[in-house]
Amino acid sequence: MRQADKREALWKFGSYLFLLVITALVLIPIYWMVVAATIPQQEFFSWPPRLIPGTHYLENFQALQENVSFARSILNSLIVSVGYTALSLVLCSMAGFAFAKYEFRFKEPLFYFILATLVLPIQLLIIPLFLLMTQIGWTNSFIAVILPWAANPLGIFLMRQNMKAIPDALLESARMDGATEFQLYYKIALPTMLPSLAALAIILFINQWQAFLYPLVILQEEEMFTIPIALAQLVGQQRVYFDQVMVATSLSIIPLFLVFIFLQQYFIKGILSGSVKQ
């Protein structure tokens, strides 16, 4: 074997070994979480740690359901996260299209003002939002969780930057053919933005799925609790239900995997179709 072939083979072996180690570091905590969800509470801190799944998964899930009504919290999180993601995609893409393709007064100052809101901590906004929601009677409702954050500044920024790549000549050509401004957005801009929309949807869904502080303030009844709030109920001053926390965590990541896999298909299709016109 030539020296160059030996170096190439050694480089490939090192690359595969590195990827194998990284994959193991990512998967080992997930595997241990699944194992911990199948053992009773008293075995949680046993040494050496148990590496083979037990038989108490159903018992732990039943105890979890009795404590916090976990099935209901999953449904609540799905309603809030899907609603928030869908509304945010519409608002962010429309705002991004306007900032990228239209000229209007105070356009740049308004855009940078929206970007500046990214640095505002959520703790600064919670009390004014809570007072506002109380005055209009929206507390303890999903719309109060979804609506205040739907116009996401990061999403507007990403959509604006991507929609700048759409040629102005293409839009002008469509206008000459009789297309309305909404048709330019709906039939030309949106189809070319599928990869960006898919990536933004993943970010928005995960962000809302794990939101805790604001929903904790707004949602006041147990039947309205989302998953992070339901999990917080399992951590008390006298006892932490580790077995039930692991069951809830292992189930709560399943929708995230499904969303990523589903949107990844659209992401790949958007790239292969060469939808971004130059």
N, C-alpha and C positions, 0 to 999 in steps of 0.2 A: 504493500500500500504506500502511495506517495505521501510525502510529508504534509502537503496541503490537504490531502484527504483525511489524514490523521487529525489535523487541527480542526477541520470542519466537523468531524465526528465527535471530537472532544467538546467543541463548542455546543453542538446539539445536545449532547449528554448533560452538560452543565445547565443549559437552558431548561431542559425537561425536568432536571432535578430541582432547580429553583422554583419552577412552576408547581411541582408536586409538593414542595415544602409550604409554599404560600397557600395552596389549596387546602392542605391539611390544617394549617393554622386557622383558616376560615371555617372549615367544617367541624373541627373538634368541639368548639363551644356549642354549635347547633346540635351535634350528636349528644353531647352531655346534657343539654337542656331536655331533649326527648327522653333520655334515660331517667333523668331526675323526675320527669312528669309521671313515670310509671312505678315509682317506689314510694313507700309510706314516709310520713314526715320524720319518724324516728330514725330512719336510715339515711337521712339527708347528709349528715355530717359524719357518717361512719368512715373509718380508715382501715384498709385502703378503700378508696372510693369505688362504688359499684360501676362496672363498665358494660354490663349486659342489662337490657331492659327488663323490668319486673312485670308484675301482673296487676298492679293497682291503678291502672290508668282510668278505668271506668269509675272506680270508687273515688278517685281524686276529682274527676270531672263532676260526679254527682255532688260531692261536698262543695265544689266551686259554684255549681249552679244554685245550691241551697243558700250559699252565703251572699252572692252578688248578682244572681240572675244574668249569667254571662252570655247566654244565647241572645238575650234582649240587647245587651250592650254591643254585641257584634252587629246586629241589625241596625242599631242607632249609629254606629261608626260608619257603616256602609252608606246609610242615607246621607249623613253629613259629608263624608269624603267624596262620594260620587256627585252629589249636588254642588259642592264647592268646586270640584275640579271642572265640571261641565260649564258652570257659570263663569268661572275664571278664564277658561279657554276662550269663550265667546268675547268677554270684555277685553281681555289682554290682546287678542288678535285684532279686534276692531280698533282699539286704541293704538296698537303698534302700526296698523295699516295707515291710520290717519297721520300719525307722527312721521311716518316714512314717506308718504306719497302726496301729502297735501301741504299747502302753505296757508297759514292763518296767523293772525296777530298774536303775539306773545307765545309763539310756538316753542321756541327754545327755552325761555324762562319757565314755562309751564312744565316742560319735560324734565328739566333739571330739578324743579320743585318736587315733582313726583319721585324722582330718584332719591332726593334728600330724605324722603320719609322712610327710606330703608334703614337709616341709622337710629330711628326712634325706637326705644325699647318698648316691648309690649306692656311692661309694668306701668309706663307713663300713660297708656291709652285705656287701660282696663276700667278705671273708675269713671272717666267721662262716658265711655261706651255703656257701662252698666247703668249709669243715671239716665242716659238717653233711652236705652231699651226699657227701663222701668217706666219712663214717662209715656212711651208709646205702647206699653203693654206687651212687649215681645219677650220678656224674660221667661226662662224655662221653655224656650222654643228653638227648633233647629234653625229657623230662618235668622234668628239673632246670632247664631254661631257662624252661619255661612256668609251672610250679606256684608258685614263690615270689612271682611278681608278679601272679598271676591276680586276687586280690582288690584291685583298683586303688582307692585312696582317692578319686581324682578321679571315677572312675566311680560309686562309692557316693554321693558328694556330689551329682552331677548327677541320678542316679536318685531320690534322696530328695527333692530340690527339685521334680522334675517330678511325682512320684507324690503329692505333697501336693495337687495340683490335682484328684485323683480325689475326688468327693464321698463323704463317709462314709455318707450316706443310701443311695447306690447299693450299697455293700458290705453295709450292714445289710439292705437289701431282698433281696440275694442270699442272705445267711445265713438269712433267714426262709423263703426258698424251698428251703432244704436244701443250699446249696452249702458245700463244705468250705473250709478256709482255703487249701489249695493251689489249689482251683478259683478262688477269688477272685483269687489271683495270676496263674494261668495264663490264665483265660478273661476276666477283666475288666481287670486292671492291664496285662498285657503288650500286648494289642491297642491300648490307648489310648496306649502309649508308643512306637509304631513310629517316629515322627520322632526322638525322643530316642535310641532304641536305634540307629538308623541313623547319627546323628551321632557317638555314642559309639563305634560299631564302626569308623568311619573313623579316629577318633583313635587307638584301640587298635591297629588294624592297622598304621598308619604308624609308631607308636611302636615296635612290636616288629620291623617290617621293617627299621628302621634301627638297632636296638640293636647295640652293638658290644662294650663293655667286659666286661659280665657273660658273654655267650656266649663271648668270647675266653678267659676264665678256665675256664669249665666244659667247653667242647668242645675236646677235645685231639687228635682224629684228623682228618686232612684230609677224609675222606669225610663228616664230620659238620659241616663248616664252613658257616656261612650267608654270604650275599652280602657284608656289610660285612667279615667276616674274610677272605674270598677276595680282595676288592679290596685289602686291606692287604698281601697277599702280593705284589702287583704294584709296591709302592713299596719299593725296596731302597736300601741305602746307596750303591751304585755306579751304579744305573740305575733310572729310573722308566719303566715301559711305558705311556706316555701313550695310545698308540693303543688298547691293550687295555683300559685303564681307561675310555676313552670308549665302547668297544663294550659293556663290562659295565654301565656306567651307563645307556646308552641302552636296554638290554634290561631292566634292573632296575626302571625306572620304569613299564614297561607294566602289571604287575599292580596298581600303585597307581592308575593311570588306570581300569582295569577295575573295581576295587573301588569307586572313587568313582562311576563311572557307574551301576553296578548298584545301589548303596545310595541314590543320588540318586533313582532311580525310586520306591523305597519311601518315601523322605522326602517326595516330592511327593504320593504316594498317601495317606500318613497325614494330610497337611494337608487335602487335598481332601475326605477322608471325614469331616472334622470330628469325629475320634474322641475328642478331649478333651471330656468331658462337663462342663458347668457346673451 
